[in-house]
Structure formats: structure tokens, C-alpha cells
Amino acid sequence: MSEPAPPRRLRHRPLSPLREHLRESFWFAPLLTCLGAVALATATSLLDEALVSETIAQSGSVEELVSFTGAAKSVVSTISSAMLTFIGVVFSISLVSLQMAASQFSPRVLRLYVRSRLTKATFSVCLATFLFTLLVQLGYQDVTDPAKVTSVPAASAFVAILLVLLSLGLFVLYVQATLRLLRVPHVIDRVTGESLAVLTHYRWTDPEMGTPAASTEQGVTLLHEGRSGVLRDIDIARLVRLARRHDTVLHLVPRIGDFLTPGTPAVLAIGGTTPNPRRIASALNIGVDRTMHQDLSFGFRQLVDIAIRALSPAVNDPTTAVQALDRIHQLLGMLVGFPIGELRHRDSAGAVRLVQPVSDWARVIDLACTEIRICGAGHPQVTRRMAAMLDDLLRIAPAERSPSLLVQRELLERAVAAEVPDRQNRAFALAPDRQGIG
């Protein structure tokens, strides 16, 4: 009998924390475009000088170009003064959008607006256009004698007009995208898309990640020595290199999204030599809020927040809660047959160097259902949609996943019984319906 083939080793492809952190920031894109505006102003200035030199070489006179100077300067000056007002309009729309999103959906979804590439592109291009025209005006020559003219802002005016057209096009797209993000289905769809991307990342890490790593060795628990805050993500590549250097296996104690304080257990090091706790702390990104970079549970958290806010007495919008349940159903349907519980990250030799805990199936189900069930027990539209979701998941769930779903089904029946005393109404509220109530 032939020996079984060794398990296939998946390539270690961690997402880049630096890329995600830069995308969370709002200063990086404007900084790059402003530097580009400086370089572009320098290039167009040299091009204007070259244009004058070539005209003199061909015709011996620049009177035709000089006659164009007044109009070019007027265009650039008008663009410069108008663009600053235009930037204020864009910024004002952004602030109003953020305020409406925070009050209508959840403060957690504000990150969608901050991370929007179109918002940053619009603001950055407008800012770069203003800076470009300002620098062009600084290079104007205050001479009237055509013989002394060495530069005419012809190319600069043409580039300024192109930048204005680009700014207007981006502004139209920005307004359209902002209006879409003020509608709850699009916000829910964006959150779901980011959650699916995180789930896809989990799928490449290790085919055995649902099985707890067996170890009989006693490890050394390293305490957190950094600042207090939420564990936003970890630098996987750095921790793997550190573990390999010390010939150890690092077991991360907190999950992504946990709140850490100095003295909180951070890592359990098993085998080899013990790394410096400060090096461990430098690989942990601590912040004031969670991100979607490596945190699948945060996607569920945002969807649940949108649903329970819609179910609050002040809003009373069960249809929005049903829309959130639709996407929760989608995510759970993908996750139901997928092994979760921990992630194992390997070095280039295939040895496990970092074990990262992830919420297990029971935790995910509790997060997805508990608060919506409690807040929506009196809304038949919500309970019928949740009943349909649980029944669908029970049909496709492996045997070991069914008990958690059965518990949720029983708790749903109890919650409805407590809120709806009439037997016929209770039966109606518990009838599975994928649209809630039609």
C-alpha cells in the first residue's frame, strides 16, 4: 500500500498591514497628489520655456505667444480662486454624509466613507489642481517687452484646464457614490463584500486550521507591554520571522478585536527561546477602533448594529433589519462548512510558527443572532426571516454545527412566545419566510 501524500502546504500570503493602515488614513493620497502637483508645475514651466525657445528659433519672434499670455493668466487665475471654493463644497458634502451615516446606520460604518477611494481621489485631485495653479502663478514673468519674454504659460494653462475637467468628472462620480452610500442596501452590501474578502483570506492560510494544535510542552506567557486599545490587526510576517529566529511557536492569546491593556496576556511561546515582549508588542497594531483587515467578526458586528438600530423604538424599521439578515445569512452559508477556530501561519520551510485564535462557530452564531432575536422578537417580519435563515443553515450544516443552530431556533421560539401570547399570531411569526412578510 502506498504511503499517503503529505498535506499540501499553502503559500503564506498575509495581507499587508501597511497598505491597510494607509488606506484607513486620509492624508496619504492628498500628500502624494500635492507632491505630484509640484512636479507637474515644474515640468510645465520647463515646457513653457522650451516652447518660447523653439518659437524664437523658428520665427524669431514670440509676439503670437505673448498675445496669448493674458488669456492664459486669466484662465489659471480663475481656476485657482474657484478651486478653493470647490474644495470646500466637496469637504462639506463629506461631513454631511458622515453625520447622516452615523445617525442612520451605525458609527462603525463611518469607516466606509473614510476608506472610499473615490472620496480621496476627488479631494486629492481638487487640492492638487489648486496647488498647481498657485505654483504656476508664482512663475509668471512681469515683463511687457517681447524680447525679454522667456516663458509663456501655454502648457501650464492647458494642463490646468485638463485638471479642472478631471476634477469635475470625479466630483460627479463622488456625488453619485455618496448618494449610494446613504442608502442602507448599498452600505450593507459594502460591509458584506469586505467580510467576504476577509473570509477568502482565511481560506488560503491552512487546510487544518479548524483542528486545535496539539502540544504537550509548557510555554511561556508574554504580557502585553504596549499601549491600551483594541487589537486592530497583527503583522503576521514579522511574528513568523521572529518565531523562526527563536525556533519557537507563538500562540496569540487575544483575538483580533479584543481590548488589550498593559499586563494582558499577549502571546504564549512554546519551545525554543523566549522572544523579547517589546518585539511582540511592535507587531501588534493597537488602536481605538476595530478594522476589517483581519477581523471577520467585525463584519457581523456592523451588520448586527445596523439591524438592531433599525429595530429600536426610535427608528422602527424592521425591513432594514431583514436586509441585514439577508447578508448575515449569506456569510453564515459560506462559513457553515468551513473549519474555523484558529489560523496557523507557516514559515518558508512549512513549519507552523504562529497560531492565531479565531471565533469558533458557536461564537459566530451567537454574534449573528442573539441581539437581533432579542430586539426583533416582537416583529414578525424579523422572526420569520430569522427562522428561514436557521432552517436553511440546518439543512446544509455538518452534524457538529447543528447543535448551535438548534439552540438558536429554540431561543427564537421562546422569545416569540414571550412577546406574542396569541397562538395563531405566534405560529405566523415563526413560519419561515425569506422575505420576512412578502
N, C-alpha and C positions, 0 to 999 in steps of 0.2 A: 504494500500500500504506500502510495506516495505521500510525502510529508505535506501538510497544509502550507499554502503560500503565506509568507509573512504579511501582516497587515500593511496596507498601502499607507505610506507616510505623505500627508498633505503638506504642501509648501506653506511655510509660515509667512502670511501676508497681513500683518497688522495694519490697521488704518493709522494714518499719520496724525498724532495729536497736534503737531504744529499747524498743519493745514486746517484742522477743525477749529483751533483757537483763533487763527487769523480770520476764518470765516465768521466766527462769533463777534469779532471786533468790527467797529465801524470806521476806524481811522486808516486802515491799511490801504484800501482801494483809493480813497482820496489822495493819500500821500503819493502813491505810485503815479496817479494821473497828473498831479501837480508837478512832480519831477519830469514827467513826460512833456508837460506844457512848457517848462523851462527849456528842455532840449529842443522842442519844436520851434519855439520862438528864436532860439539861437540859429537853428538851421534855416528858417525862413529869412532871417536877417542876412545871413551869408548868401542866400539865393537872390535876395533883392540886390545886394551889392554886385553879384555876378551878372545879374540881368542888366544893370546900368553899364557895367564894363563891356559886355557884349554888344549893347546898343551903340555905345560910343565907337567901338571897333568897326561896326558895320556901316553906320550912317554918319558918325562924327558928331551927332547931336542927340540930346535927351529931352528936347522940348516936348515931344509927344508924351513921354513918360511923366514929365513934370506936370503937364496939364491933367494927368490922371491922379496926381498926388492928393489934391484937395478932396476929391470924391472918396478916395481910399481912406484917408484920415477920418473923414466924416462917418463912413461906414463902421470903421473899427471903434471909433469913439462911441457911437450909438450902441453898438453891441456890448461894449464894456459897461456902460451905465445901465442898460436894460437887463443884462445877465445877473447882476447882483440882486435886483428885484425878483427875477425869475427863480433864483436860488431860494429866496425867502418863501416864495409860493410853494416850491417843492418841499421844503422843510416843514412848512405849516401843515400841508396835507399829511405828511408823515406823522406829525404829532397828533393830529385829529384821529388818524387811523389807529394809532397805538391806544389812545384813550378809549375809542369805541370798542376795540377788540378786548381790552382789559375788562370793561364793564359788561360786554355782551357774552363773551365766551369764558375766558379764564386768564388770569395773569400769566400762567405758564405758556400760553400760545404767543405771547409777545415776541418770543424768540424767532418765530416765523418771519416777522417783519424785519427784525434786525439782521437775520441771515439772508434776506432776499437779495439775490444777485442783481436783479433789475433795479431795486431801490438804490443800491450802492452805485451801480453804473450810472444811473440818471444823475444822482447827486455829484458824483465824481466828474462826469463829463461837463456838467454845468460849471462846476468850480474850476476845472481846467480851462474852460473857454474864457472865463473871466480873467484868470491869471495870465493866459496867453495874450489877450487883447491889452491887458495892462502893461505887460512887458514890451509889446510891440510899440505902444505909445511912448514908452520911455526911450525908445531908439529913434524917434523922429528927429530929422535934421531941420533946424530952424534957419534955413538959408533960402534966399529968393533968386540968387544968381544961378542959372542953369549950369554954368561952367564949374560951379563948386559942388554940385549935387553928386554924391557918391552912392546914395541908396534911395530907392523909391519903394514904398510899401505895397507893391503889387502882389507878390506872392503871399505876403502876410495877410492882406485883405481877403484874398481868395481862400486861404486856409481858415480864416476866421469865419467866413460865410459857411464853409463846409462844417465847421464845428457847431455853428448855430443850427444848421439843418439836422445834424446828428442829435443835438440836444432836444430839438422839438420832436423828433421821431421817438426818442427814448421817453420823453415826457408823456406822449400819447400812450405808449405801451405801459408806462408806470401807472397812469391813472386807471387804465383798464385792469391791470393786475391788482391794484389796490381795491378797486370795486369788487373784484372776485374774492379777495381775501376778507372782505367784510361780510361775505355770505357764509353761513356756517357749513354747508356741504363741502365747499372748497377748502376750508380750514381743516375739517375732519379728514378730507382726502389727503391733504399735505402731511398731516400727522401720521396717517396710516402709511403713506409712502416712505417716510423716514423710518418708521418701525419695521417695515419690510426690508429696508436696506440693512438695518442692524441684524435682523434675523438671517439675512443672506450671509452676513459676515460670520455669524455663529456657525453656519453650515460648513465653512471651509476649515475650521480650526482643528477638529479632531473627531474621527468617527466613533471614538469610545468615550465621548465627553459626558455621557449620561451616567456612566459607571463610576462610582466613587473610587478614588485612587487608594489602593490598599498599601498600608505602611505599618510596620511593627516598630519602627525607630521612634525614639523620643526626640522631639525637636526643641528648638529654642524660640520662644516667642519674643519678637521685637516690637517695642511700643512705638507709637507714632510720636515723632518729635517735631513735626511741623506745626503750622497754624491751624486753628479750628475752622471747620467749614464742611461743606458737602464734598464727598469724593466724586468729582465730575468724570474723570477717566484716569487711566494709568498708561504710562509709557511702556508698552509691552516689550518692545525691542530692548530697551535699556535694562529692564528687570531680567530678561532672559540672558543678556550678556553678563550681568552681574552674578546671576546664579551659576552660569557656566564657569566664570572666573574663580568662584569659590567652591566649585564642584558640589553644589547643593541644590535642593529643590525648594522653591519658595511657594508656600501656600498663603495666598492672600486671605486675610481673615474677614474684613468687611466686604460687602457687596458694593458695586457701583451705585451711587445714590445715597449711601449711608452717611450720617453726620459723624465726623471724627473730631476729637479733642486731644490735646497732648496727654499722653499716658494711655490712650486707647490701643488695644492690641491691633497691630497692623499686619504683620507677616509672621508666619511660622516657618522657620528654616530647618529643614531636615537633612542631615548628612553634611559632610564637608566642613568648611569653616564658616563662621558666622559673619555675614556682611555688616558693614557699618550702618546703623539705623538712619543716619543722615542721608546716605546714598539711597536708601529705600524711600525716605521722605521726598527726595528730589524727583523721584519718578511718579509720585502721586500728585495729581492735579487737584488742588483743593480750591473751591470757590464758594460763592454764595447761593448758587442755584444749580440744578441738575441740567444736563445736556443729553442729547440723543446720540452722542458719538458712540458710546459703548453700553448704553443703558436701555435695554428693551423694555423694562418695566416702566420707564418714564413715558413711553408711548401710550401704554394702557392708562397711566396716571392722567395724562392730558385728556384722553377720550372720556374717562370716568368723570373728571372735573367738569367737562362740557355738559355731560348728561345730568349730573346732579345739580348744576347751576340752572339748567333748563327746567328741572323738576322742583325748584324752590318755589314757595308760595308767591314770591315777588315776580317771578317770570312765568311759571305755569305753562311750559311749552313741552308737553310730552313727545311731540313729533320730533323735536331736535334730539331728545334722549333716544328715540328709536333709531334715528340716523347714526348716532354714536354706537348703539348696539349692533347695527349692521356691520360696522367696521371692526368692532370687537369680535364679532362672530367670524369675520374674515381672518383676523390674526390668530384666533384660537383654532380655527380649522387648519391652518398651516402648522401650528405648534403642537396639535394634539398627538401626532405620531412621531414627533421629533424628540430625541433624548435630550433633556436639559437637566441641569443640576450643578455642573461645573464645566469650565473650559480648561483644556490643557494646551499649553503653548510649549513647543519644542525648539531646541536649538538646531543648528545646521546638521548635526550628527544624528538627529532623530530622538534624542533623549528629552524626556519631559523635564522642563526647568521651572515652569510657573503654572500653578494650579489656581484658577480664578473661580470663586463661587458665583453661581447664577441662581436666581429664584427658581425653585422647582415648580412642578405642575400645580401642586396644591396652593402654593402662594400666588401663582398667576391667576388661578381660578378665583381665589378669594378677592384679589385686587380687582378683577374684571366684573365681578357680580355683586359683591356684598353691599357696597354703598348704593348702587343703582337699585338693588332689590329693596333696601330699607326705604329709600326716598320715593320709589315708584310703586310701592305695594298698593297704593290706592288709585293707581292709573291703569285701567285695563289695557290700554294700548301698549304700555311698557311691559306689563306682566305677560301678555300674550306673546310679545316679541321675544322676551327672555325665555319663555317656555319653549318656543320654536328653536331657539338657539341651543338650549341644553339638550333637547331631543335629537337635533341633528348631530351634535357632538357625541352623544351616547351611541349613535349608530356607527360612527367611524372610529371611535376611540378604542385603543387597545384595552385589554382586560384590566391592566394595572392602573389605567387612568379613569376607569368608570366610577370607582367609589367617590371620588371628589365631585364628579358631576351629579351623582345620585344624591349626595348630601346637599348640593345647591338646589336640586329640584325639590327636595323635601322642605328645605328652608323657604323656598319660594311659595310652596303651598301653605306653609304655616303663616308667612307674612300676609298673604292674601286672605287667609281665614281670619286673621286678627283685624284686618281692615274692612272686609266685606262680609257681614254676617249673613246676608241672604244667600241661600244655597244656589239658586239659579244664576244670580249675578256672579257668585264665586266660580261656578263652573264655566261661565262665559269668560271670566278674567283669566282662567288657567288654560283655556283652549289655545293650542299653538297656532300662531299666525305670523308669517314672516313680514307682514306689513303692519303688524300691531292690530289695528282695526281698519282693514281695507283701504 
